[in-house]
Amino acid sequence: MGKTRRDPLKEFLLDVEEEDVTSVKLKHIQAKNQYKPLVITLSLLILTSCVLYLLITKNTPGDSITKIIVKTSPKKSDYFIRPVGTQDLRCDWVMDGKHDQYVKQLAGKRYRIEDPDSLDDLPMDCQSIKARHHFPDQPSSPFEADFPYAVARNVYKDYYYLELVLAATYQPQNCYCYAIDRSADHLFRARLKALAKCLPNVIVATEYRDMDSAGHRMDLAHIDCLNVLRNGTMKWKYVQLLQNHDFPAKTNYKMVAVMKWLNGSNDIEMNREPGRVNKKLNWTLSNMEIFKNSSKLDQILKTWTAPTPPSITFAKGYNEVTISREAIDYIFTELNLTKLFSQIDNDKTYGIDEIGFTTILSMELLGIPGHFSQHCINQGKSTSFITRYSNWLNQEKCKSHHFRHAICIHGVEDLLPIVDNIKELYVNKVMPDFDFNAVTCWLEVLYNRTYLEERTVKRLDQKHYQGLAHVRYQALKDENGQVPAEKLANFSCTA
């Protein structure tokens, strides 16, 4: 009898996955002959859908998605290591404002990529991972060393993109956690786990949640990461809650500067809750069992004069938020969010991930450090934040003219006029399967600003960040962490 043929992919998956993958039908495995008619039918349907998609989104017929092959650089470079297919890209022309025709040519035929199916095309041994990027083993500056932060990111696809994004702002004093959607394929999971094995400050949450585009289980997945991050040894000062395609707009140095200016406040967007929550349910603090120590609720009840019992009052904001370490420690030590977040997470409702954290971080009654107030939304006024930038259906500020779920997907033509000028820390979205040239050029900009140019905050508008409503509110708090009534009465919701 001959020797059993080795399957390197299966061996790799078994090496990094705890669960049995022997019976899993991986996406890259070809269908058996008996399924050919079904495969042909499905292929025709997919082809038809793709044609309609291209027509609707105004992509040129020349656009196609490439299964990228990632070659390991034979030697380290002081300069940004370009991915395969972008070696001839003139990012300096994209960013100098003098080569409009060149940018139009790139936009006319976009380079679009997705992860390869072969292990050979994206080696995941630690040596190869580190050879693809610059992962510093020492903080880039004392300024950054003094202010470590954490990132908790919910993910489901585009591993190579996530690896590039990690490298863009990576610092050894920071900590990075990924919560993986249960629907993600096993190769994606295995690659992330290999990344975590390679870099000591990268973590993958052990539980896989059933997340979806409607926001279900997003908050619970973030809590999985927060629990791991909080119990680790790294003393981070803020944590950013992010989604798969939140793309860094600032260097790590500038992110640190902005978070310092937050001055302990939690960065949240604030709008009135638009009816996504079922108000017929019992939302009283006692029913939610929100406090682990019942004496905290007793203290509230001693001075409570309203005819109805104290209850959760809701607010809405982006799922992406930036939260202080003190707030996270308080939440895990003093509060029980399980019942509250589970009751909010209604399977029939869209955008439910925009309720939970914004609500608890704006309720004074809960006493979370760095909390904001619902004072402004009670007056019918929304307040802005700086964690994430999104363009909703504004054609003028979306030079690519490409929208997905009503949000602009930025291309190379957006980098100089839009991405380079926003005040937010992240932009949503810049995606590899729409314009990988845009991804590459902006990551090169971040690399140059991190390692080749002077580190500076000159282009940051400090007054803007310190003038945010929640930052000004934080400055008004007394020694008990509360804003006195007379100061709140005179508080302006606009800078």
C-alpha positions in Angstrom: 0.0 0.0 0.0 1.2 3.5 -0.8 1.7 6.2 1.7 -1.2 8.5 2.5 -0.8 11.8 0.7 -0.1 14.7 3.1 -2.6 17.6 3.2 -0.7 20.7 4.4 -3.9 22.8 4.6 -5.6 20.2 6.8 -2.5 19.9 9.0 -2.4 23.7 9.4 -6.1 23.9 10.4 -5.7 21.1 12.9 -2.6 22.8 14.3 -4.4 26.1 15.2 -8.1 25.0 15.5 -9.4 23.3 18.7 -12.4 21.9 17.0 -12.5 18.9 14.6 -12.2 20.1 11.0 -12.0 16.8 9.3 -15.6 16.8 8.2 -15.7 20.5 7.3 -16.3 21.3 3.7 -13.9 24.2 3.2 -14.8 26.9 0.7 -11.7 26.2 -1.5 -12.4 22.4 -1.9 -14.0 21.7 -5.3 -17.4 20.1 -5.4 -17.6 16.4 -6.3 -18.9 15.3 -9.7 -22.4 14.6 -8.5 -22.9 18.2 -7.6 -21.8 19.6 -10.9 -25.4 20.5 -12.2 -26.1 22.3 -9.0 -22.7 24.1 -9.1 -23.3 25.2 -12.7 -26.8 26.5 -11.9 -25.5 28.4 -8.8 -22.6 29.7 -10.9 -25.0 31.2 -13.5 -27.0 32.8 -10.7 -23.9 34.3 -9.1 -22.7 35.5 -12.5 -26.0 37.2 -13.2 -25.9 38.8 -9.8 -22.4 40.0 -10.3 -23.3 41.6 -13.6 -26.2 43.5 -12.0 -24.0 44.5 -9.1 -21.4 46.0 -11.5 -24.1 47.9 -13.4 -25.7 49.2 -10.2 -22.5 50.3 -8.5 -21.0 51.8 -11.7 -17.9 49.7 -11.6 -16.2 49.4 -15.0 -16.4 46.1 -16.8 -12.6 45.7 -16.4 -12.9 45.4 -12.6 -12.3 41.9 -11.4 -11.3 40.4 -8.0 -7.9 38.8 -7.8 -7.0 36.0 -5.4 -3.9 37.8 -4.1 -0.6 35.9 -3.9 1.5 37.3 -1.0 5.3 36.8 -1.5 7.5 37.0 1.6 10.0 39.7 1.3 13.6 38.2 1.2 15.0 41.0 3.4 13.7 43.8 5.6 13.3 47.2 4.2 13.2 50.7 5.8 10.3 51.5 3.4 6.8 50.3 3.2 6.6 46.8 1.7 4.1 46.9 -1.2 1.7 44.0 -1.6 1.9 42.0 -4.9 0.1 43.8 -7.7 0.9 47.3 -6.4 4.6 47.5 -6.9 4.2 50.0 -9.8 1.6 52.1 -8.0 2.5 55.7 -7.6 1.1 56.6 -4.2 3.0 59.8 -4.2 1.0 60.9 -7.3 -2.2 59.8 -5.6 -1.5 62.1 -2.6 0.2 65.1 -4.2 -2.9 66.6 -5.8 -1.1 67.2 -9.1 -1.9 64.0 -11.0 -5.7 64.0 -11.4 -5.6 62.0 -14.6 -3.5 59.2 -13.0 -6.0 59.0 -10.1 -8.9 58.8 -12.6 -7.1 56.0 -14.4 -6.8 54.0 -11.2 -10.4 54.6 -10.4 -11.4 53.6 -13.9 -10.0 50.1 -13.4 -9.7 49.3 -9.8 -7.5 46.6 -8.4 -9.6 44.4 -6.2 -8.4 41.5 -4.1 -9.5 38.8 -1.7 -7.7 36.2 0.4 -6.0 33.3 -1.4 -7.3 29.8 -0.8 -3.8 28.2 -0.9 -1.4 28.2 2.1 1.5 28.6 -0.4 0.0 32.0 -1.5 -0.1 33.4 2.0 2.4 31.6 4.3 1.3 31.8 8.0 4.4 30.7 9.8 5.6 33.5 12.1 8.8 34.2 10.1 6.7 34.9 7.0 4.1 37.1 8.9 6.9 39.3 10.3 8.7 39.5 7.0 5.6 40.9 5.3 5.4 43.9 7.6 7.2 46.0 10.1 6.1 45.0 13.6 8.3 47.0 16.0 9.4 45.2 19.2 9.9 48.6 21.0 7.5 51.6 21.3 8.1 54.1 18.5 8.3 57.0 21.0 8.2 57.7 24.8 4.9 59.6 24.1 3.3 56.4 22.8 5.0 54.1 25.3 3.3 56.1 28.1 -0.2 55.6 26.7 -0.9 52.0 25.6 -4.4 51.2 24.4 -6.4 48.2 23.3 -8.5 47.3 20.2 -11.5 44.9 20.2 -12.5 44.2 16.7 -15.4 42.0 15.4 -14.3 40.2 12.2 -15.6 37.7 9.6 -13.5 38.1 6.4 -10.5 39.6 4.6 -7.7 38.2 6.8 -4.8 39.7 4.7 -6.5 43.2 4.9 -6.8 42.8 8.7 -3.1 41.9 8.9 -2.2 45.0 6.9 -4.4 47.2 9.1 -2.9 45.7 12.2 0.7 46.5 11.0 -0.3 50.1 10.1 -0.7 51.2 13.7 0.9 48.2 15.6 2.8 48.9 18.8 4.1 46.3 21.2 2.6 48.1 24.2 -0.9 48.0 22.7 -3.2 45.0 22.8 -5.4 43.7 20.0 -8.3 41.3 20.3 -10.4 39.7 17.5 -13.9 38.3 18.0 -14.7 36.0 15.1 -18.2 35.6 13.6 -19.3 32.0 13.7 -20.0 32.0 9.9 -16.4 32.8 9.1 -14.6 30.0 7.3 -12.1 27.8 9.0 -9.1 29.0 7.0 -9.9 32.6 8.1 -10.1 31.5 11.7 -6.9 29.5 11.5 -5.0 32.5 9.9 -6.1 34.8 12.7 -5.1 32.2 15.3 -1.7 31.8 13.6 -1.3 35.6 13.8 -2.1 35.5 17.5 0.5 32.7 18.1 3.1 34.9 16.4 2.5 38.2 18.2 2.2 38.1 22.0 -0.2 41.1 22.2 -2.7 39.7 19.7 -5.6 37.7 21.0 -8.5 35.8 19.5 -11.6 35.4 21.6 -12.5 31.8 22.2 -16.2 32.1 21.6 -17.7 32.5 18.1 -20.9 34.6 18.0 -23.7 34.6 15.4 -23.1 38.1 14.2 -24.9 39.7 11.2 -25.2 42.9 9.3 -28.2 43.9 11.4 -25.9 44.1 14.5 -27.0 41.1 16.4 -24.6 39.7 19.0 -22.1 42.5 18.1 -22.1 43.9 21.6 -21.7 40.4 23.1 -18.7 39.7 20.9 -17.1 42.9 22.0 -17.7 41.9 25.6 -15.9 38.6 24.9 -12.9 40.6 23.8 -13.1 43.1 26.7 -13.2 40.3 29.2 -10.0 38.8 27.8 -8.3 42.2 27.5 -9.2 43.2 31.0 -7.8 40.0 32.5 -4.5 40.3 30.6 -1.3 41.7 32.0 -1.1 44.8 29.7 -2.1 48.1 31.4 -3.9 49.8 28.5 -5.7 53.1 29.1 -8.4 53.1 26.5 -10.1 50.5 24.3 -11.5 51.0 20.8 -14.5 48.9 19.8 -14.3 48.3 16.0 -15.8 46.3 13.2 -14.2 44.4 10.3 -13.6 47.2 7.8 -12.9 50.1 10.1 -9.8 51.5 8.5 -7.2 53.6 10.4 -7.2 57.3 9.4 -4.5 58.3 11.9 -1.1 57.0 13.0 -0.7 55.5 16.4 1.0 58.6 17.6 -2.0 60.8 16.6 -4.5 58.4 18.0 -2.7 58.5 21.4 -2.7 62.4 21.3 -6.5 62.4 20.6 -7.2 59.9 23.4 -5.2 61.9 25.9 -7.3 64.9 24.9 -10.5 62.9 25.7 -9.3 63.4 29.4 -11.0 60.3 30.7 -14.3 60.8 28.8 -15.8 58.0 26.7 -16.1 58.8 23.0 -19.7 58.0 21.9 -22.0 59.4 19.3 -25.4 60.4 20.7 -28.8 60.4 19.1 -32.3 59.6 20.3 -33.2 55.9 20.2 -35.4 55.6 17.1 -37.8 52.9 18.2 -35.6 49.8 17.8 -36.0 48.8 21.4 -39.3 47.1 22.6 -40.4 49.6 25.2 -43.2 47.3 26.3 -40.7 45.1 28.1 -39.7 45.6 31.7 -36.6 47.8 31.7 -36.4 48.8 35.3 -33.0 48.7 36.9 -34.2 46.1 39.4 -35.6 43.8 36.7 -32.4 44.1 34.7 -30.4 43.2 37.8 -27.9 45.8 36.5 -25.9 46.2 39.7 -24.0 43.3 41.1 -24.2 44.9 44.5 -27.8 45.6 45.3 -26.8 48.4 47.7 -26.1 50.6 44.7 -29.7 50.4 43.6 -30.8 51.0 47.2 -28.8 54.2 47.2 -30.6 55.4 44.1 -34.0 54.5 45.5 -33.4 56.5 48.7 -33.4 59.8 46.7 -35.8 58.7 43.9 -38.9 60.9 43.7 -40.3 60.1 40.3 -43.7 58.2 40.2 -42.1 55.3 38.1 -39.2 53.2 39.3 -35.7 54.0 37.9 -35.3 52.3 34.5 -32.9 52.1 31.5 -33.2 55.2 29.3 -32.0 54.5 25.8 -29.8 56.4 23.4 -28.4 55.5 19.9 -24.9 55.9 18.5 -22.4 54.1 16.3 -21.3 50.7 17.6 -17.7 52.0 17.3 -16.7 53.7 20.6 -13.6 54.5 22.6 -13.9 53.7 26.3 -11.5 54.4 29.2 -9.9 51.6 31.2 -11.6 52.9 34.3 -15.0 52.6 32.7 -14.3 49.0 31.6 -13.1 48.0 35.0 -16.2 49.5 36.6 -18.5 47.8 34.1 -17.1 44.4 34.8 -16.7 44.9 38.5 -20.0 46.7 39.4 -22.5 45.9 36.5 -24.2 42.9 35.1 -24.9 43.6 31.4 -25.9 40.0 30.4 -29.7 40.5 30.9 -29.7 44.0 29.5 -27.8 43.3 26.3 -29.6 40.1 25.7 -33.0 41.8 26.0 -31.9 44.7 23.7 -30.6 42.2 21.1 -34.0 41.6 19.4 -33.6 39.3 16.3 -36.4 41.2 14.6 -34.6 44.6 14.7 -32.0 46.2 12.5 -29.0 48.2 13.8 -29.4 46.9 17.4 -25.7 47.1 18.0 -26.0 50.9 18.1 -28.0 50.9 21.4 -26.2 49.0 24.2 -22.9 50.8 24.9 -24.2 54.2 24.0 -27.0 53.7 26.4 -25.0 52.6 29.4 -22.2 55.2 28.8 -24.8 58.0 28.8 -26.8 57.1 31.9 -25.6 59.1 34.9 -27.5 56.7 37.2 -25.1 53.8 36.5 -22.1 55.8 37.6 -19.7 54.6 35.0 -16.4 56.7 35.0 -16.2 59.0 32.0 -20.0 58.8 31.4 -21.8 61.4 29.3 -25.4 62.5 29.7 -28.7 62.2 27.8 -29.2 65.9 28.6 -28.6 66.9 24.9 -30.8 64.3 23.2 -33.6 65.1 25.7 -33.4 68.6 24.1 -33.6 67.1 20.6 -29.9 67.7 19.9 -27.4 65.0 18.7 -23.8 65.1 19.6 -20.8 63.9 17.5 -17.8 61.8 18.3 -14.4 61.0 16.7 -13.9 57.2 16.8 -15.4 56.5 13.3 -16.2 58.5 10.2 -18.9 57.4 7.8 -20.5 59.1 4.8 -24.2 58.3 4.5 -25.4 59.0 0.9 -23.5 62.3 0.5 -22.5 62.1 -3.2 -20.4 65.2 -3.0 -18.1 63.8 -0.3 -17.9 60.3 -1.9 -15.7 60.7 -4.9 -15.9 57.0 -5.8 -19.7 57.4 -6.1 -19.9 53.9 -4.7 -22.2 53.1 -1.8 -22.9 49.9 0.1 -25.8 49.8 2.5 -26.0 53.6 2.0 -22.4 54.1 3.2 -19.7 55.4 0.9 -17.0 52.9 0.0 -13.9 55.1 -0.5 -11.5 54.7 -3.4 -8.2 56.2 -4.4 -9.9 59.4 -5.4 -11.1 59.9 -1.8 -7.8 59.6 -0.1 -6.4 63.1 -0.5 -9.7 65.2 -0.3 -11.5 63.1 2.3 -9.5 60.6 4.3 -6.5 62.9 4.8 -8.7 65.6 6.2 -11.2 63.9 8.5 -10.9 64.4 12.3 -12.0 60.9 13.2 -9.6 58.1 14.1 -11.1 55.5 11.7 -12.9 55.7 8.3 -15.6 53.2 7.3 -15.2 51.9 4.7 -12.0 51.3 2.7 -12.3 47.8 1.4 -9.9 45.4 -0.5 -12.6 43.9 -2.7 -13.5 47.4 -3.9 -10.2 49.3 -4.3 -7.0 47.6 -3.0 -4.9 50.5 -4.4 -6.7 52.8 -2.0 -5.9 50.4 0.9 -2.2 50.2 -0.2 -1.6 53.9 -0.7 -3.2 55.0 2.6 -1.2 52.4 4.5 1.9 53.7 2.9 1.0 57.2 4.0 0.6 55.9 7.6 3.9 54.0 7.4 5.8 57.0 6.1 4.3 59.3 8.8 5.1 56.7 11.5 8.7 55.7 10.5 10.1 58.1 8.0 8.7 61.6 8.8 8.6 63.7 11.9 6.0 62.6 14.4 3.8 65.6 15.1 0.3 66.6 16.1 0.5 69.9 14.2 -2.3 68.9 11.8 -4.6 67.8 14.6 -7.2 70.3 15.7 -6.8 70.1 19.5 -9.6 72.6 20.1 -12.0 70.4 18.1 -11.3 67.3 20.2 -11.4 69.2 23.5 -14.6 71.0 22.4 -16.6 67.8 21.9 -19.7 67.8 24.1 -18.7 64.7 26.1 -15.2 66.0 26.7 -16.5 69.4 28.0 -19.0 67.5 30.1 -16.2 65.5 31.7 -14.4 68.7 32.6 -17.4 69.9 34.6 -17.6 66.9 36.9 -17.1 67.3 40.7 -15.1 65.0 42.9 -18.0 62.5 42.9 -17.9 62.2 39.1 -21.2 64.2 38.7 -22.0 67.5 37.0 -23.7 69.9 39.4 -27.3 70.8 38.4 -26.5 74.5 37.9 -23.7 73.7 35.5 -25.8 71.1 33.6 -28.5 73.7 33.1 -26.0 76.0 31.4 -24.3 73.3 29.4 -24.2 73.9 25.6 -24.6 70.8 23.5 -22.8 72.5 20.6 -19.2 73.7 20.9 
